[in-house]
Amino acid sequence: MVSRAHRFVAECDFAVAAVDVPGHGDRPKDEKYDRIATENQARVEAGEEPAPLIAGFQALVARQTVPEWRAVLDAVQELDHVGTGPVGYWGVSLGCGLGVPFVAAEPRVRAAVLGLGGALATAEAAARITVPVEFLVQWDDERVPRTQSLALFDALASAEKTLHANPGMHGEIPAFELDSTLRFFTRHLD
């Protein structure tokens, strides 16, 4: 995350905020979320399909993070060196599952890069997204079925949306996709 943020700042002169979700990064562990994640992992190991479990967990966490992220955006835009300029959102995997409801709820977001997420929990929110979207799919994703990713892409109401599909597993987004992201945000946020 930090190296990606550095590129946004150094190459595009964007202000960047990277906000940890509950139980991630430097945030304290959340017993409720940890318990659910542990239960979900046991269910997957017992043979249950992971996509619905992931979607349900992300929907639960989004109820907390969307208001938090809107408050962070309020605070960041009050900084003199940031101001109220256009806002972009970048989030894949959990960042997509939480980002779709955030982008749908936040009118200051003018462009979004999303991906590695599915439509099970977020299709309704995706239908409210009309900003330009660049959407990343890993064709061999073991966590999010391709059909779910494509359904989420289809659910986006954006008139300008592009699908970037690459071979590989969930965490194997090619490095060159960041170059595309930089061009995408430069086009829509400058």
C-alpha positions as CSV (number, residue, x, y, z in Angstrom):
1,M,0.0,0.0,0.0
2,V,2.7,2.5,0.9
3,S,4.7,2.0,-2.3
4,R,1.5,2.4,-4.3
5,A,0.7,5.6,-2.4
6,H,4.1,6.9,-3.1
7,R,3.6,6.5,-6.8
8,F,0.3,8.4,-6.7
9,V,2.0,11.2,-4.8
10,A,5.3,11.3,-6.7
11,E,4.0,10.7,-10.3
12,C,0.6,12.3,-10.2
13,D,0.8,14.9,-7.3
14,F,-2.2,13.4,-5.6
15,A,-2.9,13.5,-1.9
16,V,-3.4,9.9,-0.7
17,A,-5.1,8.5,2.4
18,A,-4.8,4.8,3.2
19,V,-7.3,3.8,5.9
20,D,-7.0,0.5,7.7
21,V,-10.3,-1.4,8.1
22,P,-11.2,-2.8,11.5
23,G,-8.8,-5.5,12.6
24,H,-6.2,-4.7,9.9
25,G,-3.0,-2.8,9.9
26,D,-2.4,-0.7,13.0
27,R,-6.1,-0.9,14.1
28,P,-6.9,-2.9,17.2
29,K,-8.3,-6.4,16.7
30,D,-12.1,-6.6,16.7
31,E,-13.3,-9.6,18.6
32,K,-16.6,-9.8,16.8
33,Y,-14.9,-9.7,13.3
34,D,-12.2,-12.1,14.4
35,R,-14.8,-14.6,15.6
36,I,-16.8,-14.4,12.4
37,A,-13.6,-14.7,10.2
38,T,-12.5,-17.8,12.2
39,E,-16.0,-19.3,11.9
40,N,-16.0,-18.6,8.1
41,Q,-12.5,-20.1,7.7
42,A,-13.7,-23.3,9.5
43,R,-16.8,-23.4,7.2
44,V,-14.6,-23.1,4.1
45,E,-12.3,-25.8,5.3
46,A,-15.4,-28.0,5.8
47,G,-16.2,-27.5,2.1
48,E,-18.6,-24.6,2.1
49,E,-18.3,-22.1,-0.8
50,P,-16.2,-19.1,0.3
51,A,-17.8,-16.4,-1.9
52,P,-21.1,-16.1,0.0
53,L,-19.2,-16.1,3.3
54,I,-16.8,-13.4,2.1
55,A,-19.7,-11.3,0.8
56,G,-21.6,-11.5,4.0
57,F,-18.6,-10.5,6.1
58,Q,-17.8,-7.6,3.8
59,A,-21.4,-6.3,4.0
60,L,-21.2,-6.4,7.8
61,V,-17.8,-4.5,7.9
62,A,-19.0,-2.0,5.3
63,R,-21.7,-0.8,7.7
64,Q,-18.9,0.5,10.0
65,T,-16.3,1.5,7.4
66,V,-18.5,3.6,5.0
67,P,-19.3,6.2,7.7
68,E,-15.7,6.1,9.0
69,W,-14.2,6.6,5.5
70,R,-16.6,9.5,4.8
71,A,-15.4,11.1,8.1
72,V,-11.8,10.6,7.1
73,L,-12.5,12.2,3.7
74,D,-14.1,15.2,5.5
75,A,-11.0,15.6,7.7
76,V,-8.5,15.2,4.8
77,Q,-10.3,17.8,2.7
78,E,-10.1,20.3,5.5
79,L,-6.3,20.2,5.2
80,D,-4.9,23.3,3.4
81,H,-2.6,21.3,1.2
82,V,-5.5,19.0,0.1
83,G,-8.7,21.0,-0.2
84,T,-11.9,19.9,-1.9
85,G,-10.6,18.7,-5.2
86,P,-11.8,15.6,-7.0
87,V,-11.6,12.3,-5.2
88,G,-10.6,8.9,-6.5
89,Y,-11.0,5.5,-4.8
90,W,-8.8,2.4,-5.2
91,G,-9.7,-0.9,-3.6
92,V,-9.5,-4.5,-4.5
93,S,-10.6,-7.6,-2.7
94,L,-11.8,-6.4,0.7
95,G,-11.2,-2.9,-0.6
96,C,-13.7,-3.6,-3.3
97,G,-16.3,-5.2,-1.1
98,L,-16.1,-2.1,1.2
99,G,-15.4,0.3,-1.6
100,V,-18.5,-0.4,-3.7
101,P,-20.9,0.8,-0.9
102,F,-18.5,3.7,-0.1
103,V,-18.3,4.9,-3.8
104,A,-22.1,4.5,-4.1
105,A,-22.7,6.6,-1.0
106,E,-20.0,9.2,-1.5
107,P,-20.7,11.9,-4.2
108,R,-17.2,13.4,-3.9
109,V,-15.7,10.3,-5.5
110,R,-15.3,11.0,-9.2
111,A,-13.5,7.8,-10.4
112,A,-12.8,4.4,-8.9
113,V,-10.6,1.4,-9.4
114,L,-12.2,-1.7,-8.0
115,G,-11.8,-5.4,-8.4
116,L,-11.2,-8.9,-7.1
117,G,-14.7,-8.7,-5.7
118,G,-18.1,-10.2,-6.5
119,A,-21.7,-9.2,-6.8
120,L,-23.2,-11.3,-4.0
121,A,-23.3,-8.5,-1.4
122,T,-22.6,-5.4,-3.5
123,A,-24.7,-5.6,-6.7
124,E,-27.4,-3.2,-5.3
125,A,-24.8,-0.6,-4.4
126,A,-22.9,-1.1,-7.7
127,A,-26.1,-0.1,-9.5
128,R,-25.8,3.3,-7.9
129,I,-22.3,3.9,-9.1
130,T,-22.1,6.1,-12.2
131,V,-18.6,7.4,-12.0
132,P,-15.9,6.0,-14.3
133,V,-14.6,2.6,-13.1
134,E,-11.6,0.5,-14.0
135,F,-12.3,-3.0,-12.8
136,L,-9.7,-5.7,-12.2
137,V,-10.3,-9.4,-12.5
138,Q,-7.9,-12.3,-11.9
139,W,-9.2,-14.9,-14.3
140,D,-8.1,-17.8,-12.1
141,D,-9.2,-16.3,-8.8
142,E,-9.6,-19.0,-6.1
143,R,-11.5,-16.7,-3.7
144,V,-14.0,-14.9,-5.9
145,P,-15.6,-16.9,-8.8
146,R,-15.1,-15.2,-12.2
147,T,-18.9,-15.3,-12.7
148,Q,-19.3,-13.2,-9.5
149,S,-16.7,-10.7,-10.6
150,L,-18.2,-10.3,-14.0
151,A,-21.7,-10.0,-12.4
152,L,-20.4,-7.1,-10.3
153,F,-18.8,-5.4,-13.3
154,D,-22.2,-5.8,-15.2
155,A,-24.0,-4.3,-12.1
156,L,-22.0,-1.1,-12.2
157,A,-24.2,1.7,-13.7
158,S,-21.2,3.6,-15.0
159,A,-21.4,4.7,-18.6
160,E,-17.6,4.5,-18.6
161,K,-16.2,1.3,-17.2
162,T,-13.4,-0.9,-18.4
163,L,-12.7,-4.5,-17.5
164,H,-9.0,-5.5,-17.0
165,A,-8.8,-9.3,-16.8
166,N,-5.5,-11.0,-16.2
167,P,-4.5,-14.7,-15.8
168,G,-3.6,-15.6,-12.2
169,M,-4.8,-16.2,-8.7
170,H,-6.5,-13.7,-6.4
171,G,-3.3,-11.9,-5.2
172,E,-1.5,-11.9,-8.5
173,I,-2.5,-8.6,-10.1
174,P,0.3,-7.8,-12.6
175,A,2.5,-4.8,-11.7
176,F,1.6,-3.1,-15.0
177,E,-2.0,-2.6,-13.8
178,L,-0.8,0.1,-11.4
179,D,0.5,2.0,-14.5
180,S,-2.9,1.8,-16.0
181,T,-4.5,3.0,-12.7
182,L,-2.2,6.0,-12.6
183,R,-3.3,6.9,-16.2
184,F,-6.9,6.3,-15.3
185,F,-6.9,8.6,-12.3
186,T,-4.8,11.3,-14.1
187,R,-7.4,11.3,-16.9
188,H,-10.4,11.6,-14.5
189,L,-9.1,13.6,-11.5
190,D,-6.9,16.3,-13.1
